[in-house]
Amino acid sequence: MFGLSVEGMMTNSFDGVSRRGLVAAGAALSAGTLAAMAPTEAAAAPPSALDGPPRPQASPVASTIASPRRNYLVYRTIGEFDISVESSSAERQFGGRGVHSVGAQTSLWASVDVPAGVQIKDVEFYVTNTTGSTVYGALWLWTADSGYFSYQLASIPVPTSSSQQAVLVDVASENNGPYPTGTKLFLTIYTPVNATVQWNGARVGMLGGGALSLRRAPARAYDSRTETKFAAGETRTITLGEQVARAGTVGMFAQVAVLSPSSAGYIQVWPATDERPAAGELRHPATSATFSVTCPLPTSRKVKIYSQRAAHILVDLCGTVG
């Protein structure tokens, strides 16, 4: 029910052993041999420029132009190797700007599984369109055993451009879902014969379905300094507002700070619908301390906090489940 993060330090025993071994071995070597070895031992040769980064690299440009991630959303990324051409006479190519077709007009397709209970909130395409006019991508739902696309979620207008661009579309609330079990989201865009439309991939923002979502920055959920200090032995019930924990959230990851306690003691955090647990004390010294707390949330999004000592308590939400 509770999680306490404790950071520690770890030493690399292998390094220590290898150094002792080198010293011992060095005693048996001649001075000339040691002199010859010194440059090698002092510094390893730098990696060759030919080594380069790992291959393949998916969407290297898209990673620099993508829109900021939104709080609460979990993202699935579609890279250039996930995209297929529809026309049998089209040639699939991998270029500096992504996947495109040559030799035939076609549509490019990619898909992503939609877990049960998940809502689709937004989709971002990474596209170069040098046709001189707007082209359109689309989002389609495919349901298991249906044999066809059941519904178009959104149309994605891609304006003309001289370089790759990020095109973000919010899915209308009535189309967010959740959807039937076994649903796939299909993404498509039309490409002309001359490869003036090049699709490098996409990003799908999903919400819910028990997914873990981490905030880009912690959000202050509670601060007793706006009220009064906890009295020794006091329990308070706090509600996490919609601005930090949306409806349907089933768990939280938070940093809980104890400020200026009267003496060493402990605090406890638990769902407001439960009895105070017999374990899970977060013990602090006679000075301020911060704890990482994992706690389930009831539908009311209410939690209880107990403080053994008089102190101020702050709760910063770092992430949610659901």
Backbone hydrogen bonds in HBPLUS format (Angstrom, degrees):
<---DONOR---> <-ACCEPTOR-->    atom                        ^
c    i                          cat <-CA-CA->   ^        H-A-AA   ^      H-
h    n   atom  resd res      DA  || num        DHA   H-A  angle D-A-AA Bond
n    s   type  num  typ     dist DA aas  dist angle  dist       angle   num
A0015-ASP N   A0012-ASN O   3.20 MM   3  5.63 127.4  2.49 105.4 116.4     1
A0017-VAL N   A0013-SER O   2.96 MM   4  6.23 163.4  1.99 156.6 160.4     2
A0018-SER N   A0014-PHE O   2.89 MM   4  6.04 167.1  1.91 152.9 156.7     3
A0019-ARG N   A0015-ASP O   3.02 MM   4  6.20 152.8  2.10 147.6 154.3     4
A0020-ARG N   A0016-GLY O   3.11 MM   4  6.37 162.0  2.15 148.9 153.4     5
A0021-GLY N   A0017-VAL O   2.90 MM   4  6.13 155.0  1.96 150.9 158.7     6
A0022-LEU N   A0018-SER O   2.99 MM   4  6.19 147.2  2.10 140.7 148.8     7
A0023-VAL N   A0019-ARG O   3.02 MM   4  6.33 157.4  2.08 150.6 156.0     8
A0024-ALA N   A0020-ARG O   3.01 MM   4  6.26 165.0  2.03 151.1 154.8     9
A0025-ALA N   A0021-GLY O   2.92 MM   4  6.05 161.9  1.95 146.7 152.2    10
A0026-GLY N   A0022-LEU O   2.81 MM   4  5.86 145.9  1.93 142.1 151.9    11
A0027-ALA N   A0023-VAL O   3.31 MM   4  6.60 138.8  2.50 143.2 151.1    12
A0028-ALA N   A0025-ALA O   3.14 MM   3  5.62 146.3  2.26 109.4 118.1    13
A0029-LEU N   A0026-GLY O   3.13 MM   3  5.23 163.3  2.15 107.8 113.1    14
A0034-LEU N   A0030-SER O   3.03 MM   4  6.35 161.2  2.07 153.0 158.0    15
A0035-ALA N   A0031-ALA O   2.93 MM   4  6.14 154.9  1.99 146.9 153.9    16
A0036-ALA N   A0032-GLY O   3.05 MM   4  6.29 150.8  2.14 143.7 151.1    17
A0037-MET N   A0033-THR O   3.01 MM   4  6.27 142.1  2.16 143.2 153.7    18
A0037-MET N   A0034-LEU O   3.12 MM   3  5.03 122.0  2.47  91.5 106.3    19
A0038-ALA N   A0034-LEU O   2.96 MM   4  6.03 135.7  2.16 146.8 158.0    20
A0040-THR N   A0037-MET O   2.94 MM   3  5.48 119.6  2.32 116.6 131.6    21
A0041-GLU N   A0037-MET O   3.04 MM   4  6.22 160.4  2.08 157.3 163.5    22
A0042-ALA N   A0038-ALA O   2.90 MM   4  5.94 151.1  1.99 154.5 162.4    23
A0043-ALA N   A0039-PRO O   3.45 MM   4  6.56 158.1  2.50 144.3 146.6    24
A0051-ASP N   A0048-SER O   2.90 MM   3  5.34 151.2  1.98 108.5 117.4    25
A0063-SER N   A0059-SER O   3.32 MM   4  6.44 147.9  2.43 148.0 153.5    26
A0064-THR N   A0061-VAL O   2.96 MM   3  5.65 154.2  2.02 119.8 127.0    27
A0065-ILE N   A0062-ALA O   3.18 MM   3  5.23 143.4  2.32 100.5 110.7    28
A0066-ALA N   A0062-ALA O   3.03 MM   4  5.78 126.3  2.33 155.1 161.0    29
A0073-LEU N   A0070-ARG O   3.35 MM   3  5.89 160.4  2.39 126.4 131.8    30
A0074-VAL N   A0206-MET O   2.80 MM 132  5.13 164.9  1.82 148.9 154.1    31
A0206-MET N   A0074-VAL O   2.75 MM 132  5.13 168.9  1.77 152.6 156.4    32
A0076-ARG N   A0204-VAL O   2.95 MM 128  5.16 156.6  2.00 144.5 151.9    33
A0204-VAL N   A0076-ARG O   2.82 MM 128  5.16 168.1  1.84 156.1 160.2    34
A0078-ILE N   A0202-ALA O   2.80 MM 124  5.02 175.2  1.80 149.0 150.7    35
A0202-ALA N   A0078-ILE O   2.93 MM 124  5.02 152.2  2.01 135.0 142.2    36
A0082-ASP N   A0079-GLY O   2.99 MM   3  5.48 159.9  2.03 115.1 121.7    37
A0083-ILE N   A0080-GLU O   3.41 MM   3  5.56 167.2  2.43 106.1 109.2    38
A0084-SER N   A0109-TRP O   2.85 MM  25  5.28 162.5  1.88 152.7 158.3    39
A0109-TRP N   A0084-SER O   2.79 MM  25  5.28 163.5  1.81 156.2 162.0    40
A0086-GLU N   A0107-SER O   2.96 MM  21  5.48 137.0  2.14 158.2 170.7    41
A0090-ALA N   A0087-SER O   3.25 MM   3  5.32 162.3  2.28 103.6 108.9    42
A0091-GLU N   A0102-VAL O   3.22 MM  11  5.28 144.0  2.36 136.0 146.3    43
A0093-GLN N   A0100-HIS O   3.28 MM   7  5.75 145.5  2.41 159.0 167.6    44
A0095-GLY N   A0098-GLY O   2.98 MM   3  5.10 171.5  1.99 138.2 141.0    45
A0098-GLY N   A0095-GLY O   3.11 MM   3  5.10 160.6  2.15 102.4 108.5    46
A0099-VAL N   A0199-TRP O   2.99 MM 100  5.54 141.6  2.14 144.0 140.3    47
A0199-TRP N   A0099-VAL O   3.14 MM 100  5.54 143.9  2.28 169.4 159.3    48
A0106-THR N   A0191-THR O   3.08 MM  85  5.54 169.7  2.10 162.1 165.3    49
A0191-THR N   A0106-THR O   2.80 MM  85  5.54 169.5  1.81 169.6 166.4    50
A0108-LEU N   A0189-ILE O   2.88 MM  81  5.48 166.7  1.90 161.0 161.3    51
A0189-ILE N   A0108-LEU O   3.15 MM  81  5.48 143.3  2.29 141.4 150.1    52
A0110-ALA N   A0187-LEU O   3.00 MM  77  5.30 139.9  2.16 150.9 156.4    53
A0187-LEU N   A0110-ALA O   2.79 MM  77  5.30 168.9  1.80 156.3 159.4    54
A0112-VAL N   A0185-LEU O   2.95 MM  73  5.35 143.1  2.08 143.1 154.7    55
A0185-LEU N   A0112-VAL O   2.91 MM  73  5.35 175.0  1.92 161.0 161.4    56
A0114-VAL N   A0183-THR O   3.12 MM  69  5.67 154.7  2.19 159.9 152.8    57
A0118-VAL N   A0115-PRO O   3.16 MM   3  5.69 160.6  2.19 138.0 138.5    58
A0119-GLN N   A0207-LEU O   2.80 MM  88  5.06 161.1  1.83 151.1 157.6    59
A0207-LEU N   A0119-GLN O   2.86 MM  88  5.06 150.7  1.94 144.4 151.3    60
A0120-ILE N   A0176-ASN O   2.87 MM  56  5.03 149.9  1.96 143.7 146.3    61
A0121-LYS N   A0205-GLY O   2.88 MM  84  5.58 160.1  1.92 156.2 161.8    62
A0171-VAL N   A0121-LYS O   2.89 MM  50  5.34 162.8  1.92 135.2 140.2    63
A0205-GLY N   A0122-ASP O   2.79 MM  83  5.08 172.4  1.80 153.6 155.4    64
A0123-VAL N   A0169-VAL O   3.01 MM  46  5.51 157.4  2.06 153.7 160.8    65
A0169-VAL N   A0123-VAL O   2.90 MM  46  5.51 161.4  1.93 154.8 160.9    66
A0124-GLU N   A0203-ARG O   2.83 MM  79  5.11 159.1  1.87 149.1 156.1    67
A0203-ARG N   A0124-GLU O   2.84 MM  79  5.11 143.1  1.97 140.7 152.1    68
A0125-PHE N   A0167-VAL O   2.91 MM  42  5.13 155.2  1.98 143.8 142.0    69
A0167-VAL N   A0125-PHE O   2.82 MM  42  5.13 167.4  1.83 155.1 159.3    70
A0126-TYR N   A0201-GLY O   3.03 MM  75  5.54 154.2  2.10 155.5 149.1    71
A0200-ASN N   A0126-TYR O   2.81 MM  74  5.41 169.3  1.82 168.8 170.9    72
A0127-VAL N   A0165-GLN O   3.02 MM  38  5.55 148.6  2.12 156.7 159.6    73
A0165-GLN N   A0127-VAL O   2.88 MM  38  5.55 155.9  1.94 139.4 145.0    74
A0128-THR N   A0198-GLN O   2.85 MM  70  5.09 158.2  1.89 147.6 155.1    75
A0198-GLN N   A0128-THR O   2.84 MM  70  5.09 161.1  1.88 149.1 155.6    76
A0161-SER N   A0129-ASN O   2.58 MM  32  5.39 159.5  1.62 162.2 162.4    77
A0130-THR N   A0196-THR O   2.83 MM  66  5.14 168.3  1.84 156.5 158.7    78
A0135-VAL N   A0158-VAL O   3.05 MM  23  5.24 162.4  2.08 143.3 143.8    79
A0158-VAL N   A0135-VAL O   2.71 MM  23  5.24 169.7  1.72 167.6 165.1    80
A0137-GLY N   A0156-ILE O   2.74 MM  19  4.67 164.8  1.76 137.9 142.8    81
A0156-ILE N   A0137-GLY O   2.74 MM  19  4.67 175.3  1.74 130.7 129.8    82
A0138-ALA N   A0188-THR O   2.89 MM  50  5.42 147.5  2.00 145.5 150.5    83
A0188-THR N   A0138-ALA O   3.07 MM  50  5.42 154.6  2.14 153.4 156.8    84
A0139-LEU N   A0154-ALA O   2.91 MM  15  5.27 152.5  1.99 158.5 157.5    85
A0153-LEU N   A0139-LEU O   2.80 MM  14  5.33 139.4  1.96 135.4 147.1    86
A0140-TRP N   A0186-PHE O   2.81 MM  46  5.01 168.3  1.82 151.3 155.1    87
A0186-PHE N   A0140-TRP O   2.73 MM  46  5.01 174.2  1.73 158.3 159.6    88
A0141-LEU N   A0151-TYR O   2.80 MM  10  5.28 157.4  1.85 158.5 165.7    89
A0150-SER N   A0141-LEU O   2.78 MM   9  5.64 139.2  1.95 146.5 158.3    90
A0142-TRP N   A0184-LYS O   2.93 MM  42  5.16 159.8  1.97 153.8 156.1    91
A0184-LYS N   A0142-TRP O   2.78 MM  42  5.16 160.6  1.82 155.5 162.0    92
A0146-SER N   A0143-THR O   3.03 MM   3  5.58 154.7  2.10 140.7 141.2    93
A0175-ASN N   A0172-ALA O   2.79 MM   3  5.37 155.5  1.85 119.3 127.8    94
A0176-ASN N   A0173-SER O   3.25 MM   3  5.16 167.1  2.27 103.8 107.7    95
A0211-ALA N   A0208-GLY O   3.38 MM   3  5.63 155.2  2.45 102.6 109.5    96
A0322-GLY N   A0211-ALA O   3.01 MM 111  5.25 158.7  2.05 137.0 143.5    97
A0213-SER N   A0320-THR O   2.90 MM 107  5.39 168.8  1.91 163.6 164.7    98
A0320-THR N   A0213-SER O   2.85 MM 107  5.39 151.9  1.93 152.0 160.7    99
A0215-ARG N   A0318-CYS O   2.84 MM 103  5.51 167.1  1.85 144.9 149.3   100
A0219-ALA N   A0317-LEU O   2.95 MM  98  5.15 156.8  2.00 139.2 145.4   101
A0317-LEU N   A0219-ALA O   2.75 MM  98  5.15 152.7  1.82 159.1 151.0   102
A0221-ALA N   A0315-VAL O   2.78 MM  94  5.47 160.3  1.82 154.9 161.0   103
A0222-TYR N   A0315-VAL O   3.20 MM  93  4.99 147.2  2.32 140.8 139.3   104
A0315-VAL N   A0222-TYR O   2.89 MM  93  4.99 162.8  1.92 142.4 142.1   105
A0226-THR N   A0223-ASP O   3.13 MM   3  6.00 170.1  2.14 122.3 125.4   106
A0224-SER N   A0313-ILE O   3.08 MM  89  5.59 168.6  2.10 153.6 157.2   107
A0227-GLU N   A0224-SER O   2.85 MM   3  5.12 156.7  1.90 109.1 117.0   108
A0230-PHE N   A0311-ALA O   2.82 MM  81  5.28 141.4  1.97 154.8 152.2   109
A0311-ALA N   A0230-PHE O   3.17 MM  81  5.28 140.3  2.33 126.2 137.6   110
A0234-GLU N   A0231-ALA O   3.04 MM   3  5.32 150.0  2.13 141.2 135.2   111
A0233-GLY N   A0307-SER O   2.82 MM  74  5.57 137.3  2.01 143.3 155.9   112
A0307-SER N   A0234-GLU O   3.07 MM  73  5.80 158.6  2.12 161.0 167.3   113
A0236-ARG N   A0305-ILE O   2.90 MM  69  5.38 157.1  1.95 149.6 155.1   114
A0305-ILE N   A0236-ARG O   2.84 MM  69  5.38 155.5  1.90 154.2 162.5   115
A0238-ILE N   A0303-VAL O   2.85 MM  65  5.55 166.8  1.86 169.2 171.4   116
A0303-VAL N   A0238-ILE O   2.93 MM  65  5.55 155.4  1.99 156.4 164.1   117
A0240-LEU N   A0301-ARG O   2.93 MM  61  5.58 172.2  1.94 160.3 160.9   118
A0244-VAL N   A0241-GLY O   3.02 MM   3  5.68 158.4  2.07 117.1 123.3   119
A0245-ALA N   A0241-GLY O   2.88 MM   4  5.99 154.9  1.94 155.6 163.5   120
A0249-THR N   A0246-ARG O   3.27 MM   3  5.95 150.9  2.36 139.0 138.7   121
A0250-VAL N   A0321-VAL O   2.78 MM  71  5.61 161.3  1.82 158.3 164.1   122
A0297-LEU N   A0250-VAL O   2.86 MM  47  4.77 162.2  1.89 114.6 113.0   123
A0321-VAL N   A0251-GLY O   2.99 MM  70  4.83 148.7  2.09 128.5 126.6   124
A0252-MET N   A0295-CYS O   2.89 MM  43  5.49 153.8  1.96 150.6 159.2   125
A0295-CYS N   A0252-MET O   3.10 MM  43  5.49 161.3  2.14 149.8 155.0   126
A0253-PHE N   A0319-GLY O   2.86 MM  66  4.92 156.1  1.92 141.1 136.3   127
A0318-CYS N   A0253-PHE O   2.76 MM  65  5.49 161.9  1.79 154.3 158.9   128
A0319-GLY N   A0253-PHE O   3.13 MM  66  4.92 142.3  2.28 142.1 139.6   129
A0254-ALA N   A0293-VAL O   2.88 MM  39  5.20 168.4  1.90 154.8 158.8   130
A0293-VAL N   A0254-ALA O   2.74 MM  39  5.20 171.9  1.75 159.4 162.2   131
A0255-GLN N   A0316-ASP O   2.82 MM  61  5.14 160.6  1.86 151.7 157.2   132
A0316-ASP N   A0255-GLN O   2.88 MM  61  5.14 168.1  1.89 153.1 157.3   133
A0256-VAL N   A0291-PHE O   2.80 MM  35  5.19 158.7  1.84 150.5 157.0   134
A0291-PHE N   A0256-VAL O   2.82 MM  35  5.19 157.9  1.87 140.8 148.0   135
A0257-ALA N   A0314-LEU O   2.88 MM  57  5.04 153.7  1.94 139.4 147.9   136
A0314-LEU N   A0257-ALA O   2.97 MM  57  5.04 157.2  2.02 140.3 147.4   137
A0258-VAL N   A0289-ALA O   2.75 MM  31  5.31 167.2  1.77 164.5 169.0   138
A0289-ALA N   A0258-VAL O   2.98 MM  31  5.31 149.4  2.07 142.2 152.0   139
A0259-LEU N   A0312-HIS O   2.80 MM  53  5.02 174.3  1.80 150.9 152.9   140
A0312-HIS N   A0259-LEU O   3.17 MM  53  5.02 170.2  2.18 147.5 147.9   141
A0262-SER N   A0310-ALA O   2.90 MM  48  5.42 138.0  2.08 150.7 161.9   142
A0265-GLY N   A0284-HIS O   3.14 MM  19  5.58 151.9  2.22 142.0 150.5   143
A0284-HIS N   A0265-GLY O   2.84 MM  19  5.58 157.6  1.89 141.3 148.8   144
A0308-GLN N   A0266-TYR O   2.95 MM  42  5.59 169.8  1.96 174.8 178.1   145
A0267-ILE N   A0282-LEU O   2.99 MM  15  5.26 149.9  2.08 131.2 138.2   146
A0282-LEU N   A0267-ILE O   2.89 MM  15  5.26 169.9  1.90 161.9 163.9   147
A0268-GLN N   A0306-TYR O   2.99 MM  38  5.12 144.8  2.11 137.9 143.9   148
A0306-TYR N   A0268-GLN O   2.92 MM  38  5.12 160.9  1.96 146.3 151.9   149
A0270-TRP N   A0304-LYS O   3.12 MM  34  5.50 153.9  2.19 145.9 152.9   150
A0304-LYS N   A0270-TRP O   2.82 MM  34  5.50 170.4  1.83 170.6 173.3   151
A0274-ASP N   A0271-PRO O   3.07 MM   3  5.62 166.3  2.09 118.9 123.3   152
A0272-ALA N   A0302-LYS O   3.06 MM  30  5.38 168.6  2.08 130.7 127.2   153
A0301-ARG N   A0298-PRO O   2.92 MM   3  5.32 159.6  1.96 115.8 122.6   154
